[in-house]
Amino acid sequence: MARVLFLTWDGAGNQPPAAALAAALNRQGHAVVFAGNEHQRPYFTKRGFAFVLLGRAAGRWRQEAQERMFAVKREAIWACPEHIDDVAQLMAQENCDAVVIDCLMFGALAAAERLRLPAAAFIHSAPGALMPPGGPFEAQLFAPVNQLREECGLSGLRYLWEAWAPFPAISNSIRALDPLASQAPRSFQYCGPMPEEELGRARWISPWPSADGRPLVLVSFSTGPYWDQSPRILKTLHALADGPYRVLVTAGQARIDPAMVPSNAVVVERAPHDDILPGAALTITHAGHGTVLASLSHGVPLLCLPNPVADQPILARQVEALGCGLSLEDAVAPTAIKSAVERMLHDRSFEVKCLSLAKQIADAPGVLFAVSHLESALRLSGLN
């Protein structure tokens, strides 16, 4: 069987589905090694994967204040010239037969294209939400990506998602969530959810009595380290304070003063969404792809308050366009959040649309199809 190198970075929504895809490859008998920065090592080694540093670029990969965050990610991850040499050296060092590259690592993708490596791109959202042609995220990366491509003798791109088209391109989304699915290159495969098994977790136990019939509202904003979600959480708690519903907040790294938590709410650091969502009436979220897909998988409508980055605003608008929820601006007042929650809990059309989409998600081919597609496209099955 094959030895497959996974190149990834420490985002909040890209590592879990990459780990799920890698675990599925493991179950098929393939060996997997992850490469990234030192900060990522514990995440992957505790899941049983080998982990190595991604060459010279790993030394530039560091935590920064929010105002420098994008610049650092651009220089050391998303448009990193060092990846052009790092990838070839790492493939030889680790004796790998193929490489799966996070779709935002455009330097690594350029290296794979130039060297004609057996490579695949892993798209951890709906492609047309994550990198729409002409969109603001593309505008930030367009010049540095084309500059590094020129440096390694490759032609420039008209649109950045063209960097994914030469490879088998695996998305963990569904076509309905992608507003540009009809325009996407034919090589893109919409496989649907790739949920990661949570390690050693006990089943979630509700803090409310089983006889409590109030609707359950899950509040789940980004758990990543790059955005302080405290103001968004506090505003939502204020909006829902003492309302006729139970409110469960998964706060991640945000620190919430217990004195600010109303009597109808409970704040925890993390909780397994697959245990909570079957009993939830509504999810209030930043519109990260993983939370959106998980909620829709259970037929739960979404009230979206997206961070102004990457795929979140577009996914929020698409959820609203599909009739599966509403989208509000981050600066919205608590009264508007409360009004939206009341409307969604009383208008069953949102639930009906979500249940229809849940069936589409259930019918998606999933991670086993992704593995089969990679084995065929990268010719992994016949390797010893």
C-alpha positions as CSV (number, residue, x, y, z in Angstrom):
1,M,0.0,0.0,0.0
2,A,1.0,3.7,-0.3
3,R,2.6,6.2,2.0
4,V,0.7,9.5,1.8
5,L,2.0,12.9,2.9
6,F,-0.7,15.4,4.2
7,L,0.2,19.1,4.1
8,T,-2.0,21.2,6.3
9,W,-1.9,24.3,8.6
10,D,-3.5,25.2,11.9
11,G,-6.9,26.6,11.0
12,A,-10.0,25.7,12.9
13,G,-12.0,24.1,10.1
14,N,-9.4,22.4,8.0
15,Q,-7.6,20.0,10.3
16,P,-10.6,17.8,11.5
17,P,-11.8,16.8,8.0
18,A,-8.2,16.3,6.9
19,A,-7.7,13.9,9.9
20,A,-10.9,12.1,9.0
21,L,-9.8,11.6,5.4
22,A,-6.4,10.4,6.6
23,A,-7.9,8.0,9.1
24,A,-10.0,6.5,6.3
25,L,-6.9,6.1,4.2
26,N,-5.3,4.3,7.2
27,R,-8.2,1.9,7.4
28,Q,-7.6,1.0,3.8
29,G,-4.0,0.0,4.7
30,H,-2.2,3.2,3.6
31,A,0.3,4.9,5.8
32,V,-0.1,8.6,6.5
33,V,2.3,11.3,7.7
34,F,1.2,14.9,8.4
35,A,3.5,17.9,7.9
36,G,3.0,21.4,9.3
37,N,4.4,23.5,12.1
38,E,5.4,22.6,15.6
39,H,2.2,24.0,17.1
40,Q,0.2,21.3,15.2
41,R,2.2,18.3,16.4
42,P,0.0,17.4,19.4
43,Y,-3.2,17.5,17.4
44,F,-2.0,14.9,15.0
45,T,0.2,12.7,17.2
46,K,-2.6,12.1,19.7
47,R,-4.7,10.8,16.8
48,G,-2.0,8.3,16.0
49,F,-0.5,10.0,12.9
50,A,3.2,10.5,12.2
51,F,4.1,14.2,12.1
52,V,7.1,16.1,10.7
53,L,7.9,19.8,10.2
54,L,7.3,21.2,6.8
55,G,10.8,22.4,6.0
56,R,12.1,26.0,6.3
57,A,8.6,27.4,6.2
58,A,7.7,25.8,9.6
59,G,10.1,28.2,11.3
60,R,8.1,31.2,10.1
61,W,4.8,29.8,11.1
62,R,3.9,31.6,14.3
63,Q,1.1,33.1,16.4
64,E,0.6,36.8,15.8
65,A,-1.8,39.5,16.9
66,Q,-4.9,39.7,14.8
67,E,-3.7,42.8,12.8
68,R,-0.7,40.7,11.6
69,M,-2.5,37.4,11.3
70,F,-3.4,37.6,7.6
71,A,0.1,38.8,6.6
72,V,1.8,36.0,8.5
73,K,-0.5,33.3,7.0
74,R,0.1,34.7,3.6
75,E,3.9,34.8,3.9
76,A,4.4,31.4,5.7
77,I,1.4,29.3,4.6
78,W,-0.9,30.4,1.8
79,A,1.6,32.0,-0.6
80,C,4.9,30.7,0.7
81,P,7.9,30.5,-1.7
82,E,9.8,28.1,0.6
83,H,7.2,25.5,-0.1
84,I,8.4,25.1,-3.6
85,D,11.6,23.4,-2.4
86,D,10.2,22.1,0.9
87,V,7.7,19.8,-0.7
88,A,10.1,18.0,-2.9
89,Q,12.6,17.6,-0.1
90,L,9.9,16.3,2.3
91,M,8.5,13.8,-0.2
92,A,12.0,12.3,-0.7
93,Q,12.8,12.4,3.0
94,E,9.6,10.6,4.0
95,N,9.6,8.3,1.0
96,C,6.0,9.2,0.2
97,D,4.2,8.0,-2.9
98,A,1.6,10.8,-3.0
99,V,0.7,14.1,-1.3
100,V,-2.6,15.6,-0.3
101,I,-2.3,19.4,0.0
102,D,-4.6,21.8,1.8
103,C,-6.2,23.9,-0.9
104,L,-5.0,27.2,0.6
105,M,-1.3,26.2,0.5
106,F,-0.7,27.6,-3.0
107,G,3.1,27.4,-2.8
108,A,2.9,23.6,-2.1
109,L,0.4,23.2,-4.9
110,A,2.7,25.0,-7.3
111,A,5.6,22.7,-6.3
112,A,3.4,19.7,-6.9
113,E,2.3,21.1,-10.3
114,R,5.9,21.9,-11.4
115,L,7.3,18.6,-10.3
116,R,4.3,16.6,-11.6
117,L,3.9,14.9,-8.3
118,P,1.0,12.5,-7.6
119,A,-1.0,15.0,-5.7
120,A,-4.5,15.9,-4.6
121,A,-6.0,19.2,-3.3
122,F,-8.2,19.0,-0.2
123,I,-10.9,21.7,-0.3
124,H,-12.3,22.1,3.2
125,S,-15.4,24.0,2.4
126,A,-17.6,24.7,-0.6
127,P,-15.1,25.9,-3.3
128,G,-17.2,28.8,-4.4
129,A,-17.6,30.0,-0.8
130,L,-14.0,29.6,0.2
131,M,-12.3,31.1,-2.9
132,P,-14.9,32.7,-5.3
133,P,-13.3,34.1,-8.4
134,G,-13.0,37.9,-7.9
135,G,-13.8,37.7,-4.2
136,P,-12.1,39.6,-1.4
137,F,-10.1,36.6,-0.1
138,E,-8.7,36.0,-3.6
139,A,-7.9,39.7,-4.0
140,Q,-5.6,39.5,-0.9
141,L,-3.7,36.5,-2.3
142,F,-3.8,36.9,-6.0
143,A,-0.6,38.8,-6.6
144,P,1.7,36.9,-4.2
145,V,0.4,33.5,-5.5
146,N,1.0,34.4,-9.1
147,Q,4.4,35.8,-8.2
148,L,5.6,32.6,-6.7
149,R,4.2,30.6,-9.6
150,E,6.2,32.8,-11.9
151,E,9.3,32.2,-9.8
152,C,8.9,28.4,-10.4
153,G,8.2,28.7,-14.1
154,L,4.4,28.2,-14.0
155,S,1.8,30.3,-15.8
156,G,-0.2,32.8,-13.9
157,L,-3.8,32.1,-12.8
158,R,-6.9,34.0,-13.8
159,Y,-8.6,32.8,-10.7
160,L,-7.0,31.2,-7.7
161,W,-9.3,28.1,-7.7
162,E,-7.6,27.2,-11.0
163,A,-4.6,26.1,-8.8
164,W,-6.8,23.2,-7.7
165,A,-8.0,22.1,-11.1
166,P,-4.9,20.2,-12.3
167,F,-5.3,17.8,-9.4
168,P,-8.0,15.5,-8.0
169,A,-9.8,18.1,-5.9
170,I,-11.8,16.7,-2.9
171,S,-14.3,18.9,-1.2
172,N,-16.0,18.0,2.1
173,S,-19.1,20.0,1.1
174,I,-22.2,19.5,-1.0
175,R,-23.1,21.2,-4.2
176,A,-26.2,22.9,-2.7
177,L,-24.0,24.8,-0.3
178,D,-21.8,26.2,-3.1
179,P,-23.3,29.2,-4.8
180,L,-20.8,28.7,-7.7
181,A,-21.1,24.9,-8.1
182,S,-22.2,25.3,-11.7
183,Q,-19.1,27.2,-12.5
184,A,-16.6,25.0,-10.7
185,P,-14.0,23.1,-12.7
186,R,-15.0,19.5,-13.5
187,S,-12.2,18.0,-11.4
188,F,-13.9,19.2,-8.2
189,Q,-15.6,16.4,-6.3
190,Y,-18.3,17.3,-3.7
191,C,-18.0,14.4,-1.3
192,G,-20.0,15.7,1.7
193,P,-19.2,15.5,5.4
194,M,-16.0,13.9,6.7
195,P,-16.7,13.9,10.4
196,E,-13.8,13.2,12.7
197,E,-14.3,10.8,15.6
198,E,-13.7,12.7,18.8
199,L,-11.1,11.0,21.0
200,G,-12.0,9.4,24.2
201,R,-15.1,11.6,24.9
202,A,-18.0,10.7,27.1
203,R,-21.5,11.1,25.8
204,W,-22.8,14.6,26.5
205,I,-25.3,14.9,29.3
206,S,-27.7,17.8,29.2
207,P,-27.6,20.1,32.2
208,W,-31.4,20.5,32.0
209,P,-34.0,18.0,33.3
210,S,-35.3,15.7,30.6
211,A,-38.8,17.0,31.2
212,D,-37.7,20.6,30.2
213,G,-39.6,21.2,27.0
214,R,-38.2,24.6,26.1
215,P,-36.5,24.7,22.7
216,L,-32.8,24.2,22.8
217,V,-30.6,26.8,21.1
218,L,-27.0,25.9,20.4
219,V,-24.7,28.9,20.2
220,S,-21.4,27.9,18.5
221,F,-18.9,30.5,17.2
222,S,-15.4,29.9,16.0
223,T,-13.2,27.8,18.4
224,G,-10.0,28.9,16.5
225,P,-7.4,31.2,18.1
226,Y,-7.6,34.0,15.6
227,W,-10.8,35.8,16.5
228,D,-12.0,36.8,19.9
229,Q,-15.6,35.5,20.0
230,S,-16.4,36.9,23.4
231,P,-18.2,40.0,22.2
232,R,-20.4,37.9,19.9
233,I,-21.1,35.4,22.6
234,L,-22.0,38.1,25.2
235,K,-24.3,39.9,22.7
236,T,-26.1,36.7,22.0
237,L,-26.5,35.8,25.7
238,H,-27.9,39.3,26.3
239,A,-30.3,38.9,23.4
240,L,-31.6,35.5,24.7
241,A,-31.5,36.3,28.4
242,D,-34.4,34.7,30.3
243,G,-36.3,33.9,27.1
244,P,-38.5,30.8,26.7
245,Y,-35.7,28.6,25.5
246,R,-32.6,26.7,26.8
247,V,-29.3,28.2,25.5
248,L,-26.1,26.1,25.3
249,V,-22.9,28.0,24.4
250,T,-19.8,26.2,23.3
251,A,-17.3,29.0,24.0
252,G,-14.0,27.4,22.9
253,Q,-11.1,29.7,23.9
254,A,-13.4,32.6,24.7
255,R,-13.5,33.5,28.4
256,I,-17.0,34.4,29.6
257,D,-17.6,35.9,33.1
258,P,-20.1,33.6,34.8
259,A,-21.9,36.7,36.1
260,M,-22.8,37.5,32.5
261,V,-24.5,34.2,31.9
262,P,-28.3,34.4,32.3
263,S,-30.4,31.8,34.1
264,N,-31.6,30.0,30.9
265,A,-28.1,29.5,29.6
266,V,-25.1,27.2,30.2
267,V,-21.6,28.0,28.9
268,V,-19.1,25.2,28.3
269,E,-15.7,25.1,26.5
270,R,-16.6,22.3,24.1
271,A,-19.4,19.8,23.6
272,P,-20.0,17.1,20.9
273,H,-22.3,18.6,18.4
274,D,-23.5,15.2,17.1
275,D,-24.9,14.6,20.6
276,I,-26.5,18.0,20.9
277,L,-27.9,18.7,17.5
278,P,-30.5,15.9,17.4
279,G,-32.3,17.7,20.2
280,A,-31.7,21.3,19.0
281,A,-34.2,23.7,17.5
282,L,-31.8,26.3,16.3
283,T,-28.0,26.9,15.9
284,I,-26.6,30.4,16.2
285,T,-23.2,30.4,14.6
286,H,-20.3,32.2,12.9
287,A,-21.1,30.2,9.7
288,G,-18.0,28.1,9.7
289,H,-18.4,25.3,7.2
290,G,-18.1,22.5,9.8
291,T,-20.9,23.9,12.0
292,V,-23.1,24.8,9.1
293,L,-22.8,21.3,7.6
294,A,-23.3,19.6,11.0
295,S,-26.4,21.6,11.8
296,L,-27.9,21.0,8.4
297,S,-27.1,17.3,8.6
298,H,-29.5,17.2,11.5
299,G,-32.1,19.4,9.9
300,V,-31.4,22.3,12.3
301,P,-31.9,25.8,11.0
302,L,-29.1,28.4,11.4
303,L,-28.9,32.0,12.5
304,C,-25.6,33.2,11.1
305,L,-23.4,36.0,12.5
306,P,-20.4,35.5,10.3
307,N,-16.9,36.7,10.9
308,P,-15.9,38.9,7.9
309,V,-13.3,36.3,6.6
310,A,-13.0,33.6,4.0
311,D,-16.1,31.5,3.4
312,Q,-18.2,32.6,6.3
313,P,-20.1,35.5,4.8
314,I,-20.8,33.6,1.6
315,L,-22.0,30.5,3.5
316,A,-24.2,32.6,5.7
317,R,-25.8,34.2,2.6
318,Q,-26.2,30.7,1.0
319,V,-27.9,29.3,4.1
320,E,-30.4,32.2,3.9
321,A,-30.9,31.8,0.1
322,L,-31.7,28.1,0.6
323,G,-34.3,29.0,3.2
324,C,-32.4,27.2,5.9
325,G,-31.8,30.2,8.1
326,L,-31.1,33.9,8.4
327,S,-27.9,35.9,8.2
328,L,-27.2,39.1,10.3
329,E,-24.2,41.5,10.3
330,D,-21.8,41.2,13.2
331,A,-22.7,44.8,14.3
332,V,-26.4,43.9,14.7
333,A,-28.1,44.9,18.0
334,P,-29.2,42.2,20.5
335,T,-32.8,43.0,19.8
336,A,-32.3,42.0,16.1
337,I,-30.8,38.6,17.3
338,K,-33.8,38.1,19.6
339,S,-36.3,39.0,16.8
340,A,-34.6,36.6,14.4
341,V,-34.6,33.7,16.9
342,E,-38.3,34.3,17.7
343,R,-39.1,34.3,14.0
344,M,-37.2,31.1,13.2
345,L,-38.6,29.2,16.2
346,H,-42.1,30.0,15.1
347,D,-41.8,29.7,11.3
348,R,-41.6,26.0,10.4
349,S,-40.6,26.6,6.8
350,F,-37.0,26.9,8.0
351,E,-37.1,23.4,9.5
352,V,-38.8,22.0,6.4
353,K,-36.1,23.3,4.1
354,C,-33.4,22.1,6.4
355,L,-34.8,18.6,6.5
356,S,-34.8,18.5,2.7
357,L,-31.1,19.5,2.7
358,A,-30.4,17.0,5.4
359,K,-31.4,14.2,3.0
360,Q,-29.1,15.6,0.3
361,I,-26.2,15.6,2.9
362,A,-27.1,12.0,4.0
363,D,-27.0,10.9,0.3
364,A,-23.6,12.5,-0.3
365,P,-20.9,9.8,-1.1
366,G,-18.8,10.8,1.9
367,V,-15.3,9.9,3.0
368,L,-15.2,6.4,1.6
369,F,-15.9,7.8,-1.9
370,A,-13.1,10.4,-1.3
371,V,-10.6,7.6,-0.5
372,S,-11.7,5.5,-3.5
373,H,-11.3,8.5,-5.7
374,L,-7.9,9.3,-4.4
375,E,-6.8,5.7,-4.7
376,S,-7.9,5.6,-8.4
377,A,-6.6,9.1,-9.3
378,L,-3.3,8.8,-7.6
379,R,-2.9,5.0,-8.3
380,L,-2.4,4.2,-4.7
381,S,-4.0,0.7,-4.5
382,G,-1.4,-1.1,-6.5
383,L,1.6,0.2,-4.5
384,N,3.3,-2.0,-2.0
